[in-house]
């Protein structure tokens, strides 16, 4: 999908490419085209044993997709596509509102339209069943991550396309790419104590990735979101992966920069729960007692040293 977008952008506008990809999130033919291609390859002898075996298995799996499931996916897509369009419009208005180079009146008009659209968007989302609502929010989060600057995923931040490969270079034969990923640098230099605190805090936050950031914070201390979030500047900036509507920011959309600001605000708050603070700050947790194991406690210390 990403390669298709990058290639199309060489000759076409962002709006045209975005519209095409959006309309093709779920294709019309689903498995039919792939079934036809595999059957043709098997009949023509292009795929021969032992290479043909995994493709026969794939063919059997595709044929298990019955007509009802295809119809359901098409129907879901028809329900969700208009709402995705509203979500894209909402994101574009957010970018206008925070753009200080634009005239004040234009930004004010965009803000009013954005707020009305936000209300309508939530109204439409509430009408969806649980499964469709989950898909809807997932797509919104993925698009926010893709368009943030810098991109949330290394895949979207790379300066060039992966090395091109051919089908026959892999078994079973399939389209693959070779990747060489460099870990993202930390937002700043951390001491060992800071790193321990940061990691354990983020682990606690990411226990429910689909929860809103506010709910995740309140699960650690009721009312903490009201104090912490106003101090997190980046989470309100749509250019950096955030949103002016904080109720639409879910944990899985947090960037390292946002998490760093949240951790700093949390550590400077005087009403942190004592039990959680002990977990966040203890450099050496008593793993022996946590696992309730038998044997030599010194052996446990060596294991986790």
C-alpha positions in Angstrom: 0.0 0.0 0.0 2.8 2.4 0.9 4.8 1.7 -2.2 1.7 2.2 -4.3 1.1 5.6 -2.7 4.7 6.7 -3.1 4.8 5.8 -6.8 1.5 7.5 -7.5 2.6 10.7 -5.8 5.3 11.2 -8.4 2.7 12.2 -11.0 -0.5 13.0 -9.0 -1.7 15.2 -6.2 -1.9 14.1 -2.6 -5.7 14.5 -2.6 -6.1 12.2 -5.7 -3.9 9.5 -4.2 -5.5 9.7 -0.8 -9.0 9.4 -2.4 -8.0 6.3 -4.4 -6.4 4.6 -1.4 -9.3 5.4 0.8 -11.8 3.9 -1.7 -9.7 0.8 -2.0 -9.3 0.0 1.7 -11.5 -3.0 1.0 -11.5 -4.1 -2.6 -14.6 -5.2 -4.5 -13.4 -8.6 -5.5 -11.6 -9.7 -2.3 -10.3 -13.2 -2.7 -11.7 -13.9 -6.2 -8.8 -12.4 -8.2 -6.2 -14.2 -6.1 -8.1 -17.5 -6.5 -8.1 -17.1 -10.3 -4.4 -16.3 -10.4 -3.4 -19.3 -8.3 -5.6 -21.7 -10.2 -4.2 -20.4 -13.5 -0.6 -20.8 -12.2 -1.3 -24.3 -11.1 -2.9 -25.4 -14.4 -0.3 -23.8 -16.6 2.6 -25.4 -14.7 4.2 -22.2 -13.5 3.9 -23.5 -9.9 5.4 -27.0 -9.6 6.1 -29.2 -6.6 7.5 -28.6 -4.1 6.8 -24.9 -4.7 3.1 -25.6 -5.5 2.3 -27.1 -2.1 2.0 -23.8 0.0 0.0 -22.3 -2.8 -2.5 -25.2 -2.8 -2.9 -24.6 0.9 -3.5 -20.9 0.3 -6.0 -21.7 -2.4 -8.0 -24.0 0.0 -8.0 -21.2 2.6 -9.3 -18.6 0.1 -12.1 -20.9 -1.0 -13.3 -21.2 2.6 -14.3 -17.5 2.5 -18.0 -17.9 1.7 -20.2 -15.4 0.0 -21.8 -14.2 3.2 -18.5 -13.1 4.7 -17.6 -11.2 1.5 -21.0 -9.5 1.5 -20.5 -8.5 5.2 -17.2 -6.9 4.5 -18.5 -5.0 1.6 -21.5 -3.8 3.6 -19.2 -2.7 6.5 -17.1 -0.8 4.0 -20.2 1.0 2.7 -21.2 2.1 6.2 -17.7 3.2 7.2 -16.5 5.1 4.1 -18.7 8.2 4.6 -17.5 8.5 8.2 -13.9 8.1 7.2 -14.5 11.0 4.8 -15.7 13.1 7.7 -12.7 12.1 9.8 -10.3 13.2 7.0 -12.1 16.5 6.7 -11.8 17.0 10.5 -8.1 16.4 10.4 -7.6 18.9 7.6 -9.5 21.5 9.6 -7.3 20.8 12.6 -4.2 21.6 10.6 -5.7 24.9 9.4 -6.6 25.9 13.0 -3.0 25.4 14.3 -1.4 27.0 11.2 -0.3 30.5 12.5 0.6 31.6 9.0 -3.0 31.6 7.9 -5.3 34.6 8.4 -7.1 34.8 11.8 -10.5 34.8 10.2 -9.8 31.6 8.2 -8.5 29.8 11.3 -11.6 30.9 13.3 -14.0 29.7 10.6 -12.1 26.4 10.4 -12.3 26.0 14.2 -16.1 26.5 14.2 -16.6 24.1 11.3 -14.2 21.6 13.0 -16.2 21.7 16.2 -19.5 21.1 14.4 -17.9 18.3 12.4 -16.5 16.7 15.6 -20.0 16.5 17.1 -21.4 14.9 14.0 -18.5 12.5 13.8 -19.1 11.3 17.4 -22.8 11.0 16.7 -22.2 8.8 13.6 -19.6 6.7 15.5 -22.1 6.0 18.3 -24.5 4.5 15.7 -22.0 1.9 14.6 -22.0 -1.5 16.2 -19.0 -2.5 18.4 -17.0 -4.2 15.6 -17.5 -1.4 13.1 -16.6 1.2 15.7 -13.4 -0.6 16.5 -12.5 -0.7 12.8 -13.4 3.0 12.4 -11.2 4.1 15.3 -8.3 1.9 14.2 -8.3 3.5 10.7 -8.4 7.0 12.2 -5.4 6.2 14.4 -3.4 4.7 11.6 -4.0 7.6 9.3 -3.0 10.0 12.1 0.2 8.1 12.6 0.9 8.1 8.9 0.4 11.8 8.4 2.2 13.0 11.6 5.6 14.7 11.3 7.8 12.9 11.9 5.8 9.7 11.0 5.1 7.4 13.9 6.4 4.4 12.1 10.0 3.9 10.7 8.4 2.3 7.6 6.8 5.7 6.7 9.9 7.8 7.6 12.4 6.0 5.4 14.0 8.2 2.7 13.8 5.5 0.0 11.9 2.4 -0.9 13.1 -1.1 0.3 15.2 -3.2 -2.0 13.2 -4.7 -4.7 12.9 -8.5 -4.7 11.5 -11.2 -7.0 9.0 -13.9 -6.1 11.5 -16.8 -6.8 13.9 -15.4 -4.1 11.7 -16.6 -1.3 10.0 -19.8 -0.3 7.1 -20.0 -0.4 7.1 -17.6 -3.3 5.5 -14.2 -2.3 6.1 -10.5 -2.3 8.6 -9.6 0.5 10.9 -6.7 1.2 14.3 -6.5 2.9 14.3 -4.0 5.8 17.1 -2.5 7.9 15.6 -0.6 10.8 17.5 1.7 13.1 15.8 2.2 16.5 14.5 5.7 17.2 16.7 7.8 19.5 15.3 8.6 22.9 13.7 12.1 23.3 16.5 13.0 25.6 19.3 11.5 27.7 18.1 9.5 30.6 19.7 8.2 33.7 19.1 4.6 34.5 16.6 5.6 37.1 14.7 7.8 34.6 14.7 5.0 32.0 13.3 2.5 34.5 10.6 4.9 35.5 9.8 5.8 31.9 9.6 2.1 30.8 7.4 0.9 33.6 5.1 3.9 33.3 4.6 3.3 29.6 4.0 -0.4 30.2 1.3 0.5 32.6 -0.3 3.0 30.1 -0.1 0.4 27.3 -2.1 -2.2 29.1 -5.1 -1.0 27.1 -3.9 0.5 23.8 -7.5 1.2 22.6 -8.4 3.3 25.6 -8.2 7.1 25.4 -5.2 8.7 27.0 -7.4 10.3 29.6 -9.0 7.0 30.7 -5.6 5.3 30.9 -4.3 8.0 33.2 -7.5 8.0 35.3 -7.1 4.2 35.7 -3.9 4.9 37.6 -5.3 7.8 39.6 -8.8 9.1 39.2 -8.7 12.8 38.1 -5.1 12.7 37.0 -5.9 13.3 33.4 -7.4 16.7 34.2 -4.1 17.7 35.8 -1.6 16.0 33.5 -2.9 16.4 30.0 -3.0 20.3 29.9 0.8 20.1 30.4 1.4 17.8 27.4 1.8 20.3 24.6 2.5 17.9 21.8 -0.7 15.8 22.3 -2.8 18.8 21.2 -0.7 19.4 18.0 -2.2 17.5 14.9 1.1 18.2 13.0 2.9 16.0 15.6 0.4 13.2 15.7 -1.9 14.8 18.2 -5.4 16.2 18.1 -7.2 19.3 19.3 -9.9 16.9 20.5 -8.2 15.1 23.3 -11.1 12.7 23.7 -10.1 11.2 20.4 -6.5 10.5 21.4 -5.9 6.8 22.2 -2.9 5.3 23.9 -1.7 3.5 20.8 -1.4 6.9 19.1 1.1 8.3 21.6 4.5 9.3 20.3 7.7 9.0 22.4 7.6 12.8 22.7 4.1 12.8 24.1 4.9 10.0 26.5 8.0 11.9 27.7 5.9 14.9 28.5 3.3 12.8 30.2 5.9 11.1 32.4 7.5 14.4 33.3 4.1 15.9 34.3 3.2 12.8 36.3 6.5 12.8 38.2 6.0 16.5 39.1 2.5 15.8 40.5 2.2 15.6 44.3 -0.7 13.1 44.4 0.9 10.0 42.8 -0.4 6.7 44.2 2.2 5.3 46.6 1.9 1.7 45.3 2.4 2.7 41.7 5.3 5.0 42.6 7.0 2.2 44.4 6.7 0.0 41.3 7.9 2.8 39.0 11.0 3.7 41.2 12.3 0.5 42.6 15.4 -0.3 40.7 15.4 -4.0 41.7 11.9 -5.5 42.1 11.7 -8.5 44.4 11.1 -11.0 41.6 11.5 -13.9 44.0 8.5 -12.9 46.0 6.5 -11.9 42.8 6.9 -15.4 41.2 6.5 -17.2 44.5 9.2 -19.6 43.5 11.1 -22.1 45.6 14.9 -22.4 45.8 17.8 -20.2 46.4 17.0 -16.5 46.4 20.6 -15.6 45.6 20.2 -17.5 42.3 17.2 -15.2 41.5 19.4 -12.2 42.1 22.1 -13.5 39.8 19.5 -14.3 37.1 18.1 -10.7 37.0 21.4 -8.9 37.6 
